[in-house]
Amino acid sequence: MFYAVGGAIFIVFLIYTAIRHHLGARQLVGFAIALSNTWGLTLAVLLLGYGFVELPRYLWHNGNRVVRLKREQYKAANVYAELEDARSNISQVVRVVHDLSYKISESDPLRPFYDQIEEELPLGDEDVQMPSRRRGSLLDESPLFKAIKDRDLSVATLAIVHYHAKRAVRDLFLAKSYWTETLQNVEELEELIAQERSEPPLLAEGWRYAISWRFKVQWRHRIYRVLGVLCAVMSCLLVWSEIVMGASSKISPFARIIEDVRGNDSATQFLAMLPLAYLSACAFFAMFKLRLMKYYHMHKGRRTEENSLLFNASYLLRLLAPIGYNFFGILHVERTEFQLILGKMDVVPFFGSSFTTYFPILILLFCLATLTNVYGRILKWFGAERFEYSETYSDDVIEEGKMIIRKEKRRQGPRTARGGNASLLV
């Protein structure tokens, strides 16, 4: 419905613009492309204002194991709370589905639909514990029970049950995988911190093991720091290039570089690829960090569901053309085939021909807001606490996370001795 209403409004707007400005069919297509580019550039500016700061900062913080360990301990408390919620939710769903089995006989036409729902539930999972009927008040508060309590038993009702069942299974899968990942990260970081004081193994003991040990214990965190500094420099150069896009090409570093190697196709393509790849990486990094409740979020490790994949894929496609258009502005290159296809922005009313030149200056403001943690301060003002990347940072949530991790380790029991630092090897 949202897309239908939005599409109808857009069509009416196109007709109005065509009549008012006497646009032909060819001009109208160019207008639609330019309008789409305007929207994409606005989104790109917002994302780049976050990505230019957060990507270098993310790499820099990854080079500090003590801070990363605190971050994982802080995260452990929240992840475990989500796991408990997922366990409770799927247990309630299982109870409702189990109660439905008494109402649907084997000869009932609805039985095949019920059997399909039951097959998809992890009934043998240790995390699924069916609530007893004495806990009826808990079941009465479950979203599934509220959704079907006033409905007659039908295919539509079973469709609602199926939706809640799939969502509960999905939430439990994500919560369990993130909990397992958090425990593994904490264990690895604790081990790496302990191994920092150890002597490196000799190459005679096995060159693969020795190199792997040195990479994980001695080199990897330093590589993260170097990459963080290089990305910070690249971000500063690109922000400066965005600001001076409307000025002379002589004060734009990337425009000067491309101008100096003009005539050498290989050098031009290679040197142009680096800033374009970094622009895209910052925008996509910010895009993948976007989280709209539980519905749209990218999960690493091939755990992202279809809706989130389609959402991010559609917006990535909308970003490609505006980022490319903006990139040519940074290089002060005109009349390329790419620009000729997209057309000029001056056909869009109100924005004018200078929109693509001066609007990216706002990236600086968004970068400063991200750098000074304005968004975090606003959330803190509303009572939402966020982790602070500092070795001196302490919080009750970190202590709670440590306690939960120790409890989980005791529950899992002692593990097989792995001897020395062999556990660091992949």
C-alpha positions as CSV (number, residue, x, y, z in Angstrom):
1,M,0.0,0.0,0.0
2,F,2.8,2.4,0.8
3,Y,4.5,1.9,-2.5
4,A,1.2,2.1,-4.4
5,V,0.4,5.5,-2.7
6,G,3.9,6.8,-3.2
7,G,3.9,5.7,-6.9
8,A,0.6,7.4,-7.5
9,I,1.8,10.6,-5.9
10,F,5.0,10.5,-8.0
11,I,3.0,10.0,-11.3
12,V,0.7,12.9,-10.5
13,F,3.8,15.0,-9.7
14,L,5.4,14.1,-13.1
15,I,2.2,15.0,-15.0
16,Y,2.0,18.3,-13.2
17,T,5.7,19.1,-13.9
18,A,5.4,18.1,-17.6
19,I,2.4,20.4,-18.0
20,R,3.8,23.4,-16.1
21,H,7.3,23.3,-17.7
22,H,6.1,22.0,-21.2
23,L,8.3,18.9,-21.0
24,G,8.3,16.4,-23.8
25,A,8.6,12.6,-23.3
26,R,12.4,12.7,-23.7
27,Q,12.7,15.6,-21.2
28,L,10.3,13.9,-18.8
29,V,12.5,10.8,-18.7
30,G,15.6,12.9,-18.0
31,F,13.7,14.7,-15.3
32,A,12.8,11.4,-13.6
33,I,16.4,10.3,-13.8
34,A,17.6,13.6,-12.3
35,L,15.0,13.4,-9.5
36,S,16.1,9.9,-8.7
37,N,19.7,11.0,-8.6
38,T,18.8,13.8,-6.3
39,W,17.2,11.4,-3.8
40,G,20.2,9.0,-4.1
41,L,22.7,11.8,-3.6
42,T,20.8,12.9,-0.4
43,L,21.0,9.3,0.9
44,A,24.7,9.0,-0.1
45,V,25.6,12.2,1.7
46,L,23.9,10.9,4.9
47,L,25.7,7.6,4.7
48,L,29.1,9.0,3.8
49,G,28.9,11.4,6.7
50,Y,28.7,8.4,8.9
51,G,31.0,6.0,7.0
52,F,33.9,8.5,6.6
53,V,34.3,8.6,10.3
54,E,33.1,5.2,11.5
55,L,35.0,3.0,9.1
56,P,38.5,4.3,10.2
57,R,37.3,4.3,13.8
58,Y,36.1,0.7,13.5
59,L,39.5,-0.4,12.2
60,W,41.4,1.6,14.9
61,H,39.3,0.1,17.7
62,N,39.9,-3.4,16.4
63,G,43.5,-2.8,17.1
64,N,42.9,-2.6,20.8
65,R,42.2,-6.0,22.3
66,V,41.4,-4.7,25.8
67,V,38.7,-2.4,24.5
68,R,37.3,-5.1,22.2
69,L,37.1,-7.5,25.1
70,K,35.1,-4.9,27.1
71,R,32.9,-4.4,24.1
72,E,32.2,-8.2,23.8
73,Q,31.5,-8.4,27.6
74,Y,29.2,-5.4,27.3
75,K,27.4,-7.0,24.3
76,A,27.1,-10.4,26.1
77,A,24.5,-9.0,28.6
78,N,22.3,-7.7,25.8
79,V,22.8,-10.8,23.6
80,Y,21.9,-13.1,26.5
81,A,18.8,-11.1,27.3
82,E,17.7,-11.5,23.6
83,L,18.4,-15.2,23.8
84,E,16.2,-15.6,26.9
85,D,13.4,-13.6,25.2
86,A,13.7,-15.8,22.1
87,R,13.6,-19.0,24.3
88,S,10.5,-17.7,26.1
89,N,8.8,-16.7,22.8
90,I,9.3,-20.0,21.0
91,S,8.2,-22.0,24.1
92,Q,5.0,-20.0,24.1
93,V,4.5,-20.6,20.3
94,V,5.2,-24.4,20.9
95,R,2.5,-24.5,23.6
96,V,-0.1,-22.8,21.4
97,V,0.7,-25.1,18.5
98,H,0.6,-28.1,20.8
99,D,-2.9,-27.0,22.1
100,L,-4.1,-26.7,18.5
101,S,-3.4,-30.4,17.9
102,Y,-6.3,-31.3,20.2
103,K,-8.6,-29.1,18.0
104,I,-7.5,-30.5,14.6
105,S,-8.2,-34.1,14.1
106,E,-6.3,-36.4,11.7
107,S,-9.1,-36.2,9.2
108,D,-9.5,-32.5,9.3
109,P,-8.7,-30.6,6.0
110,L,-6.6,-28.3,8.1
111,R,-4.4,-31.1,9.4
112,P,-1.8,-30.9,6.5
113,F,-1.3,-27.2,7.3
114,Y,-0.9,-27.9,11.0
115,D,1.6,-30.7,10.3
116,Q,3.7,-28.3,8.2
117,I,3.9,-25.8,11.0
118,E,4.8,-28.6,13.5
119,E,7.6,-29.9,11.3
120,E,9.2,-26.5,11.2
121,L,9.4,-26.1,15.0
122,P,12.6,-27.4,16.7
123,L,10.7,-29.5,19.2
124,G,13.8,-31.5,20.2
125,D,15.9,-28.4,20.9
126,E,17.1,-28.0,24.5
127,D,16.2,-24.3,24.3
128,V,12.6,-25.1,23.7
129,Q,10.7,-25.8,26.9
130,M,6.9,-26.1,26.7
131,P,5.3,-23.9,29.4
132,S,2.8,-25.8,31.6
133,R,-0.9,-24.9,31.5
134,R,-0.6,-23.6,35.0
135,R,1.3,-20.6,33.6
136,G,-1.8,-19.5,31.6
137,S,-1.3,-15.9,32.4
138,L,2.1,-16.0,30.6
139,L,0.5,-17.6,27.5
140,D,-2.3,-15.0,27.6
141,E,0.3,-12.3,27.1
142,S,2.1,-13.9,24.2
143,P,1.7,-12.1,20.8
144,L,0.5,-15.3,19.1
145,F,-2.2,-16.0,21.6
146,K,-3.5,-12.4,21.4
147,A,-3.5,-12.6,17.5
148,I,-5.7,-15.8,17.3
149,K,-7.7,-15.9,20.5
150,D,-10.8,-14.2,18.9
151,R,-10.5,-16.0,15.6
152,D,-12.2,-19.2,14.4
153,L,-9.9,-22.0,13.4
154,S,-9.2,-21.7,9.6
155,V,-6.5,-21.5,7.0
156,A,-6.1,-17.8,7.8
157,T,-5.7,-18.5,11.5
158,L,-3.1,-21.2,10.8
159,A,-1.3,-18.7,8.4
160,I,-1.0,-16.3,11.4
161,V,0.4,-19.2,13.6
162,H,2.8,-20.1,10.8
163,Y,4.1,-16.6,10.6
164,H,4.7,-16.4,14.3
165,A,6.3,-19.8,14.3
166,K,8.8,-18.9,11.6
167,R,9.6,-15.6,13.3
168,A,10.2,-17.4,16.6
169,V,12.4,-20.0,15.0
170,R,14.3,-17.3,13.2
171,D,14.8,-15.2,16.4
172,L,16.0,-18.2,18.3
173,F,18.5,-19.1,15.6
174,L,19.9,-15.6,15.5
175,A,20.1,-15.3,19.3
176,K,21.8,-18.6,19.7
177,S,24.3,-17.9,16.9
178,Y,25.2,-14.5,18.3
179,W,25.5,-15.9,21.8
180,T,27.9,-18.6,20.6
181,E,29.8,-16.0,18.6
182,T,30.1,-13.7,21.6
183,L,31.5,-16.5,23.8
184,Q,34.0,-17.5,21.1
185,N,35.1,-13.9,20.7
186,V,35.6,-13.4,24.5
187,E,37.6,-16.7,24.7
188,E,39.8,-15.7,21.8
189,L,40.5,-12.2,23.1
190,E,41.2,-13.4,26.6
191,E,43.7,-16.0,25.1
192,L,45.3,-13.4,22.8
193,I,45.8,-11.0,25.7
194,A,47.4,-13.7,27.8
195,Q,49.6,-14.8,24.9
196,E,51.0,-11.3,24.4
197,R,53.4,-11.9,27.3
198,S,54.6,-15.2,25.9
199,E,57.7,-15.8,23.8
200,P,56.9,-16.4,20.1
201,P,57.4,-20.0,18.8
202,L,60.5,-20.8,16.8
203,L,60.2,-21.5,13.1
204,A,61.8,-24.9,13.7
205,E,58.7,-25.9,15.6
206,G,56.7,-25.5,12.4
207,W,56.7,-22.5,10.2
208,R,53.0,-22.4,9.6
209,Y,52.2,-22.5,13.3
210,A,54.9,-19.9,14.0
211,I,53.7,-17.4,11.4
212,S,50.1,-17.9,12.4
213,W,50.9,-17.2,16.0
214,R,52.9,-14.1,15.1
215,F,50.1,-12.8,12.8
216,K,47.3,-13.3,15.4
217,V,49.3,-12.2,18.5
218,Q,51.8,-9.6,17.2
219,W,50.8,-8.3,13.8
220,R,47.0,-8.3,13.3
221,H,46.2,-5.6,15.8
222,R,49.0,-3.4,14.4
223,I,47.7,-4.0,10.9
224,Y,44.2,-2.8,12.0
225,R,45.8,0.4,13.4
226,V,47.7,1.1,10.2
227,L,44.6,0.5,8.1
228,G,42.6,2.8,10.4
229,V,45.1,5.6,10.0
230,L,45.2,5.2,6.2
231,C,41.4,5.2,6.0
232,A,41.3,8.3,8.2
233,V,43.7,10.1,5.8
234,M,41.6,9.0,2.8
235,S,38.4,10.2,4.5
236,C,40.0,13.7,5.2
237,L,41.1,14.0,1.5
238,L,37.7,13.0,0.2
239,V,35.8,15.3,2.6
240,W,38.1,18.2,1.5
241,S,37.4,17.2,-2.1
242,E,33.7,17.3,-1.5
243,I,33.9,20.8,0.1
244,V,36.0,22.3,-2.8
245,M,34.0,20.6,-5.6
246,G,32.7,23.9,-6.8
247,A,36.1,25.6,-6.7
248,S,39.2,25.1,-8.9
249,S,40.4,21.6,-9.6
250,K,43.9,22.7,-8.5
251,I,42.9,22.5,-4.8
252,S,41.3,19.1,-5.1
253,P,43.9,16.4,-4.5
254,F,42.2,13.7,-6.6
255,A,41.4,16.0,-9.4
256,R,45.1,17.1,-9.5
257,I,46.3,13.4,-9.5
258,I,44.0,12.5,-12.4
259,E,45.0,15.6,-14.3
260,D,48.7,14.8,-13.9
261,V,48.3,11.2,-15.3
262,R,45.9,12.1,-18.1
263,G,46.9,10.3,-21.3
264,N,48.0,7.2,-19.3
265,D,44.9,5.0,-19.3
266,S,46.2,2.3,-17.0
267,A,47.4,4.8,-14.4
268,T,44.1,6.8,-14.7
269,Q,41.9,3.8,-14.1
270,F,44.0,2.5,-11.2
271,L,44.2,5.9,-9.4
272,A,40.6,6.6,-10.0
273,M,39.6,3.2,-8.7
274,L,41.0,3.8,-5.2
275,P,38.9,6.8,-4.1
276,L,35.9,5.4,-5.8
277,A,36.3,2.0,-4.0
278,Y,36.7,3.8,-0.7
279,L,33.7,6.0,-1.3
280,S,31.6,2.9,-2.0
281,A,33.1,1.1,1.0
282,C,32.1,3.9,3.4
283,A,28.6,4.2,2.0
284,F,28.0,0.5,2.1
285,F,29.6,0.1,5.5
286,A,27.1,2.7,6.9
287,M,24.3,1.0,4.9
288,F,25.0,-2.4,6.4
289,K,25.1,-0.8,9.9
290,L,21.5,0.4,9.5
291,R,19.1,-1.4,11.8
292,L,15.3,-0.8,11.7
293,M,14.1,-2.7,14.7
294,K,14.3,-6.4,14.0
295,Y,13.1,-6.2,10.4
296,Y,15.9,-4.8,8.4
297,H,19.4,-5.6,9.5
298,M,22.4,-7.3,7.9
299,H,23.8,-10.2,9.9
300,K,27.2,-11.6,9.1
301,G,27.9,-15.3,8.6
302,R,25.1,-15.8,6.0
303,R,22.4,-15.2,8.7
304,T,20.5,-12.4,7.0
305,E,16.9,-13.1,6.0
306,E,15.4,-12.4,2.6
307,N,13.6,-9.1,3.5
308,S,16.8,-7.5,4.8
309,L,18.8,-8.7,1.8
310,L,16.3,-7.3,-0.7
311,F,16.0,-4.1,1.3
312,N,19.8,-3.5,1.3
313,A,20.2,-4.7,-2.3
314,S,17.6,-2.3,-3.6
315,Y,19.1,0.7,-1.7
316,L,22.7,-0.3,-2.8
317,L,21.5,-0.2,-6.4
318,R,20.0,3.3,-5.8
319,L,23.3,4.5,-4.4
320,L,25.6,3.4,-7.2
321,A,24.6,6.0,-9.8
322,P,24.6,9.0,-7.3
323,I,28.0,7.9,-5.9
324,G,29.4,7.7,-9.4
325,Y,27.9,11.1,-10.3
326,N,29.4,12.6,-7.2
327,F,32.8,11.0,-7.9
328,F,33.1,12.6,-11.3
329,G,32.4,15.9,-9.5
330,I,35.3,15.3,-7.2
331,L,37.6,14.6,-10.1
332,H,36.2,17.7,-12.0
333,V,35.6,15.5,-15.0
334,E,32.7,16.4,-17.4
335,R,30.9,15.0,-20.4
336,T,31.6,11.4,-19.7
337,E,29.2,8.8,-21.1
338,F,28.0,8.1,-17.6
339,Q,27.1,11.8,-17.1
340,L,25.4,12.1,-20.4
341,I,23.1,9.2,-19.7
342,L,22.1,10.6,-16.3
343,G,21.7,14.1,-17.6
344,K,22.0,17.4,-15.7
345,M,20.4,18.3,-12.5
346,D,19.1,21.7,-13.7
347,V,15.9,20.1,-15.0
348,V,14.8,19.5,-11.4
349,P,12.8,22.5,-10.1
350,F,13.9,24.2,-6.8
351,F,17.2,22.4,-6.6
352,G,18.9,24.1,-9.5
353,S,22.0,23.2,-11.4
354,S,24.3,23.7,-8.4
355,F,22.7,21.0,-6.2
356,T,25.2,18.3,-6.9
357,T,28.1,20.7,-6.5
358,Y,27.2,22.3,-3.1
359,F,24.9,19.8,-1.4
360,P,27.8,17.4,-0.6
361,I,29.4,20.1,1.6
362,L,26.9,18.9,4.2
363,I,29.0,15.7,4.5
364,L,31.4,17.8,6.7
365,L,28.6,18.6,9.1
366,F,27.5,14.9,9.4
367,C,31.2,13.9,9.8
368,L,31.6,16.3,12.7
369,A,28.4,15.1,14.3
370,T,29.6,11.5,14.0
371,L,33.1,12.4,15.2
372,T,31.8,14.2,18.3
373,N,29.3,11.5,19.0
374,V,26.3,13.8,18.7
375,Y,23.9,10.8,18.0
376,G,25.2,9.0,21.1
377,R,24.7,12.1,23.3
378,I,21.1,12.4,22.0
379,L,20.4,8.7,22.8
380,K,22.0,9.1,26.2
381,W,19.7,12.2,26.8
382,F,16.7,9.9,26.1
383,G,18.1,7.3,28.6
384,A,19.7,4.9,26.0
385,E,23.2,4.0,27.1
386,R,25.9,3.1,24.5
387,F,29.3,1.5,24.8
388,E,32.2,3.9,24.9
389,Y,35.5,2.8,23.3
390,S,38.0,3.5,26.1
391,E,40.2,1.3,28.3
392,T,39.0,3.1,31.4
393,Y,35.3,2.8,30.5
394,S,33.4,0.8,33.1
395,D,29.7,0.1,33.4
396,D,27.3,-2.2,35.3
397,V,26.4,-3.9,32.0
398,I,30.1,-5.0,31.5
399,E,30.1,-6.5,35.0
400,E,26.8,-8.2,34.3
401,G,28.2,-9.6,31.0
402,K,31.3,-11.0,32.8
403,M,29.1,-12.7,35.3
404,I,26.9,-14.3,32.6
405,I,30.0,-15.5,30.7
406,R,31.5,-17.1,33.8
407,K,28.2,-18.8,34.6
408,E,28.0,-20.1,31.0
409,K,31.6,-21.4,31.2
410,R,30.8,-23.3,34.4
411,R,27.6,-24.7,32.8
412,Q,29.6,-26.0,29.8
413,G,32.2,-27.6,32.0
414,P,35.9,-28.0,31.5
415,R,37.1,-28.3,28.0
416,T,39.7,-30.6,26.5
417,A,43.2,-29.3,27.2
418,R,44.6,-27.9,24.1
419,G,48.2,-27.4,25.3
420,G,50.1,-24.2,25.0
421,N,48.9,-21.7,22.4
422,A,47.8,-24.2,19.8
423,S,44.2,-23.1,20.2
424,L,45.1,-19.8,18.4
425,L,45.6,-21.6,15.1
426,V,42.8,-21.9,12.6
